[in-house]
Amino acid sequence: MRLTPFPFCATDWQALPATRFPGDRGWADVRIQSFADMCIRLIEFSAGYVSDHWSAKGHVAVCLDGELETELDGGRSIVLQPGMTSQLGDRSGRHRWTTAGGARVLVID
């Protein structure tokens, strides 16, 4: 990953407004901080959340709380628990997120 130059800063995630996005089931509250060509999101998924779409965008995802399941379009599925990360490059396969009990995840793309 190559980061375009930008000045040092710290983010108080609780001070940023959350935007709620509905899934096929449940919702995701998303707080976003953008820097040049990089986006960092703190996402809180409700219990029972199922994404309303499949994505081909690459991400680095860090599970902070709960469990987040990543379903891959080939049928494989990976469950992230607190302290685990997943990495997927742009256009490296479609995926979607689900969670039975809710999760809080930091996503960088």
C-alpha positions in Angstrom: 0.0 0.0 0.0 1.3 3.4 -0.9 0.0 6.3 1.2 -0.3 9.8 -0.3 1.3 12.3 2.0 -1.0 14.0 4.6 -0.3 15.6 7.9 -0.3 13.7 11.2 -3.6 13.6 13.0 -5.5 11.6 15.7 -9.1 10.6 15.4 -11.6 10.7 18.2 -14.1 8.1 16.7 -16.8 8.9 19.2 -16.8 12.6 18.1 -17.5 11.6 14.5 -21.2 11.3 13.5 -22.4 7.8 12.6 -24.4 7.1 9.5 -26.7 4.1 9.6 -26.9 1.8 6.6 -29.5 -0.9 6.5 -28.5 -4.4 5.5 -30.7 -7.2 4.2 -31.2 -7.7 7.9 -30.0 -5.4 10.7 -27.9 -2.3 10.2 -24.4 -0.9 10.3 -23.5 2.4 12.0 -20.5 3.8 10.1 -18.1 6.5 11.1 -15.7 7.6 8.4 -12.3 9.4 8.3 -10.8 10.1 4.8 -7.2 11.0 4.0 -6.2 11.7 0.4 -6.9 8.3 -1.3 -7.4 6.3 1.9 -10.6 5.7 3.9 -10.8 4.5 7.5 -14.1 3.4 8.8 -15.2 2.3 12.3 -18.3 0.1 11.7 -20.7 -1.2 14.4 -22.8 -4.0 13.1 -26.1 -4.9 14.8 -26.9 -8.5 15.9 -28.3 -10.4 12.9 -26.7 -8.1 10.3 -26.5 -9.4 6.7 -25.0 -7.2 4.1 -27.3 -6.0 1.3 -24.6 -6.4 -1.4 -21.5 -8.3 -2.4 -18.4 -6.2 -2.7 -15.3 -6.5 -4.9 -13.5 -3.7 -3.1 -10.4 -4.6 -1.2 -10.1 -4.0 2.6 -8.1 -4.6 5.6 -10.5 -5.3 8.4 -9.6 -5.4 12.2 -12.2 -7.0 14.4 -12.4 -5.1 17.7 -15.5 -6.7 19.4 -17.9 -9.5 18.6 -17.5 -11.8 15.6 -17.7 -10.9 11.9 -18.2 -13.5 9.2 -16.8 -12.8 5.7 -18.6 -14.9 3.1 -16.6 -15.3 -0.2 -18.4 -15.9 -3.5 -16.7 -19.3 -3.9 -18.6 -20.6 -0.8 -15.8 -20.2 1.7 -16.4 -18.3 4.9 -14.1 -16.9 7.6 -15.1 -15.7 11.1 -13.0 -12.9 12.6 -12.9 -12.6 16.4 -11.4 -9.7 18.4 -7.8 -9.1 17.5 -8.0 -10.9 14.1 -7.6 -9.2 10.7 -8.6 -10.0 7.2 -7.0 -8.7 4.1 -8.4 -8.8 0.5 -7.1 -6.9 -2.5 -9.3 -4.9 -4.9 -11.1 -7.2 -7.5 -9.7 -10.3 -5.8 -13.1 -11.9 -5.3 -16.5 -10.8 -4.1 -17.4 -11.0 -0.4 -20.1 -9.9 2.0 -20.3 -9.5 5.8 -22.7 -11.0 8.3 -22.7 -11.3 12.1 -25.0 -13.2 14.4 -24.3 -11.4 17.6 -23.0 -8.0 16.4 -19.5 -6.7 15.8 -17.3 -3.6 15.9 -14.7 -3.5 13.1 -12.1 -1.0 11.9 -11.8 -1.1 8.1 -9.1 0.5 6.0 -9.3 0.8 2.2 
